[in-house]
Amino acid sequence: MTVSQYRTITRSVGRVVALAVLFISLLTCTASGYDIDASMLPMEINETVVSLYGNEFTLTEDWNGSATDHFAVMIVAPDVIFDGGGHLLDVTLADDSIEEYWQNAVQVIAHNVTVRNVRANTWDHGITVDNSADCRIESGNLTGQMKSGIGIHLCSGVVIQNTVI
């Protein structure tokens, strides 16, 4: 094999590898952020997840959780946008008769988080925001919860807009 042939093969292999990496990245990352399918739930969006995938997340399909799921999505990293894509987050409620066991479709414990287009049904709480500031809940449908559609505790600057509770 000549040096010229070796360089040609090396460049071709490098291009194929680069294209494969780009293609695999595009399978999960879109121009607007990271797509979450039902098999990935429940999911905690923390600073490590944000550093790997960016700060915008979109749910791509409905999900039905079990009685052991405390949440579908928990956001503990600041500056995150979670778009439910209009998909339903549903759950089989746990039996609270023995101990209090709260289940929240989306739980936010971070500053400057936006939760939009979430549909939640049969949870204890649709969306809860705890110890946070400057959060937004937009265009949600949070009906049929056992305790509340939206729970806000020790927060400031929370805006709720175009949401059915």
C-alpha positions in Angstrom: 0.0 0.0 0.0 1.3 3.4 -1.0 1.2 6.5 1.2 -1.3 8.0 -1.1 -3.6 5.0 -0.9 -3.3 5.0 2.9 -4.3 8.7 3.1 -7.3 8.2 0.8 -8.5 5.2 3.0 -7.9 7.2 6.2 -9.8 10.2 4.9 -12.7 8.0 3.8 -12.9 6.2 7.1 -12.8 9.5 9.0 -15.6 10.9 6.9 -17.8 7.8 7.5 -17.1 7.9 11.3 -17.9 11.6 11.4 -21.2 11.1 9.4 -22.1 8.2 11.7 -21.6 10.3 14.8 -23.6 13.1 13.3 -26.5 10.8 12.4 -26.6 9.2 15.8 -26.6 12.7 17.4 -29.5 13.7 15.2 -31.6 10.7 16.3 -31.9 12.1 19.8 -31.1 15.8 19.5 -33.2 18.1 17.4 -32.7 21.7 16.5 -34.9 22.6 19.5 -33.2 20.4 22.0 -33.4 16.8 23.3 -36.3 14.5 22.6 -37.6 12.3 25.5 -39.6 9.2 24.7 -41.7 7.2 27.1 -39.0 4.6 27.8 -36.8 7.3 29.3 -39.3 8.2 32.1 -39.2 8.8 34.9 -36.4 11.2 34.2 -34.4 13.7 36.4 -33.1 16.6 34.4 -30.1 17.7 36.4 -26.9 19.7 35.6 -25.1 16.7 34.2 -28.0 16.0 31.8 -28.1 19.6 30.7 -24.3 19.7 30.1 -24.6 16.7 27.9 -27.9 17.5 26.0 -28.6 21.2 26.3 -31.3 22.9 28.2 -34.4 22.2 26.0 -36.3 18.9 26.3 -39.4 17.7 24.5 -41.6 14.8 25.3 -42.4 12.8 22.2 -45.1 10.4 23.4 -47.6 9.7 26.1 -46.5 7.9 29.3 -48.3 5.9 31.9 -46.4 5.5 35.2 -46.9 3.0 37.9 -47.8 3.3 41.6 -44.0 3.3 42.5 -43.3 6.4 40.4 -42.9 9.6 42.4 -42.7 11.7 39.3 -42.5 11.6 35.5 -40.0 14.5 35.1 -38.1 16.1 37.9 -36.1 19.3 37.0 -33.3 20.2 39.4 -31.1 22.2 36.9 -31.7 25.9 36.3 -32.6 27.5 33.0 -34.4 24.5 31.6 -37.3 24.4 29.1 -39.4 21.3 29.2 -42.1 21.0 26.5 -44.6 18.2 27.1 -45.5 18.3 23.4 -49.2 18.0 24.3 -48.6 14.4 25.4 -50.3 12.8 28.4 -48.5 12.0 31.6 -50.7 9.5 33.5 -50.1 7.4 36.5 -51.5 4.6 38.7 -51.8 6.3 42.1 -50.1 4.7 45.1 -52.2 3.7 48.1 -51.6 6.6 50.6 -53.6 5.0 53.3 -50.5 3.7 55.1 -48.1 6.7 54.5 -48.2 9.9 52.6 -46.7 9.2 49.2 -47.0 12.1 46.8 -46.8 11.7 43.0 -46.2 14.7 40.8 -46.3 14.6 37.0 -43.6 17.3 36.8 -41.6 18.5 39.8 -39.5 21.7 39.5 -36.8 22.5 42.1 -34.7 25.0 40.2 -34.7 28.6 39.1 -35.8 30.0 35.7 -37.5 26.8 34.5 -40.3 26.8 31.8 -42.8 23.9 31.7 -45.1 24.1 28.7 -47.6 21.9 26.8 -48.0 19.3 29.5 -51.1 17.2 29.9 -51.4 15.4 33.2 -54.1 13.3 34.6 -54.7 11.3 37.9 -51.5 12.5 39.7 -51.6 13.9 43.2 -50.3 17.1 41.7 -49.9 18.0 38.0 -46.9 20.3 38.3 -45.2 21.3 41.5 -42.7 24.1 41.9 -40.7 24.2 45.2 -38.1 26.6 46.5 -37.7 28.2 43.1 -37.9 31.6 41.4 -38.7 33.0 38.0 -40.5 29.9 36.7 -43.2 29.6 34.0 -46.0 27.2 33.5 -47.6 27.6 30.0 -50.3 26.0 27.9 -50.9 23.0 30.1 -53.9 20.9 30.8 -53.7 19.6 34.4 -57.2 18.3 35.1 -58.2 15.3 37.2 -55.5 15.5 39.8 -56.2 14.1 43.3 -54.9 17.1 45.3 -54.0 20.0 42.9 -53.3 20.9 39.3 -50.4 23.1 40.3 -48.6 23.2 43.6 -46.3 26.2 44.5 -44.3 26.2 47.7 -41.7 28.8 48.9 -41.4 30.4 45.4 -41.3 33.9 43.9 -41.9 35.1 40.4 -43.9 32.1 39.1 -46.0 32.9 36.1 -48.9 30.6 35.1 -50.3 31.3 31.6 -52.9 29.6 29.4 -53.2 26.6 31.6 -56.4 24.6 32.4 -56.5 23.3 36.0 
